[in-house]
Amino acid sequence: MKVIGIDPGLNKTGFCVIQEKGSKYKIIDIGVIKPGKNQKIENKINYLYKKLNEISNKYKPDEAAVEELFFVKNVKSGIKVGQMRGVALLVFSQKKIKVFNYTPTKIKLAVVGNGNAKKHQVKEMVKILTGIKNDNYEYDAYDAAAVGICHLNNKVDRYDSIS
């Protein structure tokens, strides 16, 4: 099964196309979509929409896993990040890719074993679980990989909810 993991953000959205390979996970593509910090929100939305369409068309994931907004300090920023998250949901909905949502706590718990894990801990566990040697990806990319790993680890939950 091929999954696309998404860590939505206003200026950086992490993505990772990942699949299980034995007891490890194989990353097919990973990166960060950056619409440009000084762009208007509508331009950022359009940019993210185009990029997620390109990635989805290229890799044809079976399912999508998207990080939920859990807690935001700034309501205005939270709304904007929510809009970017909505773009991902729209793209996957249009392509009939089933979407699963996970809280940051559940993702960290699935990958690190600690729901309060720090970014560097998530990054190191993703590297161990996938065999990534490259250390140059941004945290948003590792976070997206963690979302995908969390989803693949939750097979029982997925199939229970389908019936």
C-alpha positions in Angstrom: 0.0 0.0 0.0 1.3 3.5 -1.0 0.4 6.3 1.4 1.0 10.0 1.2 1.6 11.7 4.5 0.9 15.4 4.9 2.1 17.9 7.5 0.2 21.0 6.6 1.6 24.5 7.1 1.1 28.0 5.9 4.5 28.5 4.5 5.8 24.9 4.4 3.8 21.8 3.9 5.7 18.6 4.4 4.8 15.6 2.2 6.0 12.0 2.0 5.0 9.2 -0.2 5.8 6.0 1.7 5.0 2.3 1.7 5.8 -0.7 3.8 8.7 -2.9 2.8 9.0 -5.8 5.2 9.6 -4.5 8.7 10.8 -1.2 7.4 9.2 1.6 5.4 10.3 2.7 1.9 10.2 6.4 1.1 9.3 7.0 -2.5 9.4 10.8 -2.3 9.8 13.3 0.4 10.0 17.0 0.7 8.5 20.4 1.5 6.1 22.4 -0.6 6.9 26.1 -0.1 4.5 28.6 -1.8 6.6 31.7 -0.8 6.4 33.4 2.5 5.3 36.8 1.2 2.5 35.5 -1.1 -1.1 36.3 -0.4 -3.1 33.4 1.1 -5.0 32.8 -2.1 -1.7 32.4 -4.0 -0.4 30.0 -1.4 -3.6 27.9 -1.6 -3.4 27.8 -5.4 0.3 26.8 -5.3 -0.3 24.0 -2.8 -3.2 22.8 -4.8 -1.1 22.5 -8.0 1.8 20.8 -6.2 -0.3 18.2 -4.4 -2.1 17.4 -7.6 1.2 16.9 -9.4 2.5 14.6 -6.6 -0.8 12.7 -6.4 -0.8 12.2 -10.2 2.8 11.1 -10.3 2.7 8.6 -7.4 -1.0 7.6 -7.3 -1.2 6.9 -3.5 -3.8 4.4 -2.3 -4.6 6.5 0.9 -3.7 9.8 2.4 -2.8 10.6 6.1 -3.1 14.2 7.1 -2.0 15.7 10.4 -4.9 17.4 12.3 -4.6 20.8 13.8 -4.4 20.2 17.5 -3.5 23.4 19.3 -2.7 26.8 18.0 -1.4 29.8 19.9 -2.5 32.3 17.3 -6.0 31.9 16.1 -5.4 33.8 12.8 -2.4 31.6 12.0 -4.5 28.5 12.9 -7.2 29.5 10.5 -4.7 29.9 7.7 -3.0 26.6 8.4 -6.5 25.1 8.5 -7.1 26.5 5.0 -3.9 24.9 3.7 -5.0 21.6 5.3 -8.3 21.9 3.5 -6.5 22.2 0.2 -4.9 18.8 0.9 -8.3 17.3 1.8 -9.9 18.8 -1.4 -7.1 17.3 -3.7 -7.4 13.9 -2.2 -11.2 14.0 -2.2 -11.3 14.9 -5.9 -9.0 12.0 -6.7 -11.1 9.6 -4.6 -8.1 8.9 -2.3 -9.4 8.0 1.2 -8.2 10.4 3.9 -7.3 9.5 7.4 -6.6 12.2 10.1 -4.2 11.9 13.0 -3.4 14.2 15.9 0.2 15.2 16.5 0.1 13.3 19.8 -1.0 10.0 18.1 1.6 10.5 15.4 4.5 11.0 17.9 3.2 8.0 20.0 3.1 5.8 16.9 6.6 6.7 15.7 8.6 7.5 18.9 6.5 5.9 21.6 6.1 9.2 23.3 3.2 11.5 22.5 5.2 14.5 23.7 8.3 13.8 21.6 10.3 16.7 20.2 11.0 17.3 16.5 14.5 16.0 16.6 13.3 12.7 18.2 10.7 12.3 15.4 13.3 13.0 12.8 15.7 10.4 14.3 13.0 7.7 14.5 11.9 8.3 10.9 15.5 7.9 9.8 15.8 4.6 11.7 12.5 3.3 10.5 13.0 4.2 6.8 16.8 3.9 6.5 17.1 7.5 5.3 20.7 8.5 5.2 20.1 12.1 4.0 20.1 14.5 6.9 19.2 17.6 4.9 15.4 17.4 4.9 13.4 20.0 6.8 11.5 18.9 9.9 8.2 19.3 8.0 9.3 16.5 5.6 10.2 14.2 8.5 6.9 15.1 10.2 5.0 14.1 7.0 6.9 10.8 6.9 5.9 10.3 10.5 2.2 10.8 9.6 2.6 8.2 6.9 4.3 5.7 9.2 1.6 6.4 11.8 -1.1 5.5 9.3 0.7 2.3 8.1 1.0 1.3 11.8 -2.7 1.7 12.3 -3.9 -0.9 9.9 -6.2 -2.5 12.4 -7.9 0.8 13.1 -8.3 1.5 9.4 -9.9 -1.8 8.6 -12.1 -1.7 11.7 -13.5 1.7 10.6 -14.3 0.5 7.1 -16.7 -2.3 8.1 
